[in-house]
Structures are given as structure tokens and as C-alpha cells.
Amino acid sequence: MALNAHDVSKLRRIIALAEKLIEKAPAAKRRRPATQNRNGAAKEKGIRRSGKELVEFRKMLKAERKKGVSVAKLARKHRVSTAYIYSLP
């Protein structure tokens, strides 16, 4: 299969774009690591609370909120979303 000049120029353009992407690849690693979520907390396997433990956890969150602790700090500390804390009755 013989390539004409037009096809060769397209291939060279593709190679040049690929080289630019390869050069940018290490720079992309400098971003926030994928091991963090929006709250800045490490992404770890979540803790599933149920029963008495869940009731105690919610009471503790409500008590800390009444003391004036910020929702963002509580969310990071206990690895829950801010929406979860705001939705507590």
C-alpha cells in the first residue's frame, strides 16, 4: 500500500499531536491527586453505619453543629458529605 503526499502529511500531523500530548502528560500528574475528593479528604472506603452506631453518630454531629463547628470541618473529619450534615433533621 503506497501513501500519497497528502496521507503522509496527515500522519506527520498526527505524530506531532501525539508528541505534544506525551510532553503534557507529566504536567497533568501535578494536579490534585485522584486520591482526594472535593472536601480535601482522602478517598477511602466509606464506613457504613447502622443501628445504634448510626443514631449515636447523628446525635454527635448535631451536638457539634450546635457548638458551632463548621460543616466543612465535620465533613472532612468524619468522611461524610456536607450535604449529609445539612440534611440532618
C-alpha positions, 0 to 999 in steps of 0.5 A: 500500500503506497501513501500519497503526499497528502496521507503522509502529511496527515500522519506527520500531523498526527505524530506531532499531536501525539508528541505534544500530548506525551510532553503534557502528560507529566504536567497533568500528574501535578494536579490534585491527586485522584486520591482526594475528593472535593472536601480535601479528604482522602478517598477511602472506603466509606464506613457504613453505619447502622443501628445504634452506631448510626443514631449515636453518630447523628446525635454527635454531629448535631451536638457539634453543629450546635457548638458551632463547628463548621460543616466543612470541618465535620465533613472532612473529619468524619468522611461524610458529605456536607450535604449529609450534615445539612440534611440532618433533621 
